Amino acid sequence: MEAAEWKANSVVKQVDHSLFNLQLRSDGIVQMNTGEEAYFGIKDAKEYLTALEEITGGIPHLILKVPGEHAMVDSDARSFMAEPEALKFSIAEAVIVKNMAQRIIGNFYIKFDKPDKPVRLFDSIEEAEKWLLSLN
């Protein structure tokens, strides 16, 4: 990675949780990374929202979600994350999918839970970043 590219994506602030970490990057994207086997329930989704408020200072940001290879979210957490209250710190969300189960759950979230902010699924971080940054 070239020095200029690294600088553009350097971490400005980080919040760590047992299931995930949030990184506010210098390009304005908040990146959420999870463990390989992370499983999100409603309690975890609410803790994510609290951490997102902390890292964003309550100001909406572009969100990049990078789950672990086998990370999953239950239906209660998924429904909660589509509510306007849970999206108040998001401008738009790009979600990296790493397997068919994540793609199915992601499509279900978009089509049936109907978040009121733009959400797209991507196979690569580079594609996701390009889309998010095009929204600025």
C-alpha positions as CSV (number, residue, x, y, z in Angstrom):
1,M,0.0,0.0,0.0
2,E,1.4,3.4,-0.9
3,A,2.0,6.0,1.8
4,A,-0.7,8.4,0.5
5,E,-3.3,5.6,0.3
6,W,-2.5,4.4,3.9
7,K,-2.7,8.0,5.2
8,A,-6.1,8.4,3.6
9,N,-7.4,5.4,5.5
10,S,-5.6,5.8,8.8
11,V,-7.5,5.2,12.0
12,V,-8.3,8.5,13.9
13,K,-10.3,6.9,16.8
14,Q,-11.2,3.4,17.8
15,V,-13.8,1.8,20.1
16,D,-13.4,-1.8,21.1
17,H,-16.1,-4.2,22.2
18,S,-16.0,-8.0,22.8
19,L,-17.8,-8.7,19.5
20,F,-16.6,-5.9,17.3
21,N,-14.4,-2.8,17.0
22,L,-15.3,0.5,15.4
23,Q,-12.7,2.6,13.7
24,L,-13.2,6.2,12.6
25,R,-11.0,6.5,9.6
26,S,-9.4,9.7,8.3
27,D,-11.5,9.5,5.1
28,G,-14.7,9.9,7.3
29,I,-15.8,6.3,7.1
30,V,-16.6,4.4,10.3
31,Q,-15.5,0.8,9.8
32,M,-17.0,-2.0,12.0
33,N,-15.0,-5.2,12.1
34,T,-16.3,-8.3,13.9
35,G,-14.7,-11.5,15.0
36,E,-14.8,-14.6,12.7
37,E,-17.7,-16.2,14.7
38,A,-19.5,-13.1,16.1
39,Y,-23.2,-13.6,16.7
40,F,-25.2,-10.4,17.3
41,G,-28.3,-10.4,19.4
42,I,-30.5,-7.4,20.3
43,K,-28.3,-6.6,23.3
44,D,-25.2,-6.5,21.1
45,A,-27.0,-4.4,18.5
46,K,-27.9,-1.8,21.2
47,E,-24.3,-1.8,22.4
48,Y,-23.1,-1.2,18.8
49,L,-25.4,1.8,18.6
50,T,-24.0,3.2,21.8
51,A,-20.4,2.7,20.5
52,L,-21.3,4.3,17.2
53,E,-22.7,7.4,19.0
54,E,-19.4,7.6,20.9
55,I,-17.1,7.3,17.9
56,T,-19.2,9.7,15.7
57,G,-19.9,12.2,18.4
58,G,-23.6,11.8,17.4
59,I,-23.0,13.0,13.8
60,P,-24.1,10.7,11.0
61,H,-21.2,9.1,9.1
62,L,-20.7,6.6,6.3
63,I,-20.6,3.1,7.7
64,L,-18.6,0.1,6.4
65,K,-19.4,-3.2,8.1
66,V,-16.8,-5.9,7.7
67,P,-18.1,-9.1,9.4
68,G,-16.0,-12.1,10.2
69,E,-16.2,-15.2,7.9
70,H,-19.0,-16.8,9.9
71,A,-20.5,-13.8,11.7
72,M,-24.3,-13.7,12.0
73,V,-27.1,-11.5,13.4
74,D,-30.4,-12.7,14.8
75,S,-33.7,-11.5,13.5
76,D,-34.5,-9.2,16.5
77,A,-31.1,-7.5,16.1
78,R,-31.6,-7.2,12.4
79,S,-35.0,-5.6,12.8
80,F,-33.8,-3.2,15.4
81,M,-30.9,-2.1,13.2
82,A,-33.4,-1.1,10.4
83,E,-35.3,1.3,12.7
84,P,-34.8,5.0,12.2
85,E,-33.5,5.3,15.8
86,A,-30.8,2.8,15.1
87,L,-29.8,4.5,11.9
88,K,-29.5,8.0,13.3
89,F,-25.7,8.0,13.1
90,S,-25.6,6.6,9.6
91,I,-25.6,8.4,6.2
92,A,-25.4,5.1,4.4
93,E,-24.1,1.6,5.1
94,A,-22.0,-0.8,3.0
95,V,-21.9,-4.4,4.2
96,I,-19.2,-6.8,3.0
97,V,-20.6,-10.3,2.5
98,K,-18.3,-13.3,2.8
99,N,-20.7,-16.2,2.2
100,M,-24.1,-17.1,0.9
101,A,-25.8,-17.0,4.4
102,Q,-24.6,-13.4,5.0
103,R,-25.9,-12.5,1.5
104,I,-29.3,-14.0,2.2
105,I,-29.6,-12.2,5.6
106,G,-28.3,-8.9,4.0
107,N,-30.9,-9.1,1.2
108,F,-33.6,-10.0,3.7
109,Y,-32.6,-6.9,5.8
110,I,-32.7,-4.6,2.7
111,K,-35.9,-6.0,1.2
112,F,-38.0,-6.8,4.2
113,D,-36.7,-4.8,7.2
114,K,-36.4,-1.8,4.8
115,P,-33.9,0.5,6.5
116,D,-34.6,4.1,5.7
117,K,-30.9,4.8,4.8
118,P,-29.1,3.5,1.7
119,V,-27.7,0.0,2.4
120,R,-25.8,-2.0,-0.1
121,L,-24.0,-5.4,-0.1
122,F,-20.5,-5.8,-1.5
123,D,-18.0,-8.6,-2.1
124,S,-15.0,-6.4,-1.6
125,I,-14.0,-3.5,0.7
126,E,-12.6,-1.6,-2.3
127,E,-16.0,-1.6,-4.0
128,A,-17.8,-0.6,-0.8
129,E,-15.4,2.2,-0.1
130,K,-15.8,3.6,-3.6
131,W,-19.6,3.6,-3.3
132,L,-19.6,5.2,0.2
133,L,-17.2,7.9,-0.8
134,S,-19.3,8.7,-3.9
135,L,-22.1,9.7,-1.6
136,N,-20.1,12.6,0.0
